[in-house]
């Protein structure tokens, strides 16, 4: 698969200061796991559908959950966004919002949305 995402060494150096310290057993390759997390989220995949090049899906998932709970990704995003300065524009993209499974049947039941016109 040629469309795999791999963080460069420079990118890893920028975010490594925000990684928690390893206690006891050394962690699995951070670059491989973080690249796998980015790939899964970017492509909207299930964790188990991650390419084998990134390692076991359970390892990728566990790292994502553990570091999310510790706030690691929030600190990385905050630091990277602060380096960029104030944006000229802000955009919101809602293409990844999911509707509840019953939402598709609302039109069949005659529950059509009401639209307001000013």
Secondary structure, 3 states (H helix, E strand, C coil): CCCCCCCCHHHHHHHHCCCCCCCCCCCCCHHHHHHHHHHHHHHCCCHHHCCHHHCCHHHHHHHHHHHHHHCHHHHHHHHHHHHCCCCCCCCCCCCCCCCCCCHHHCCCCCCCCCCCCC
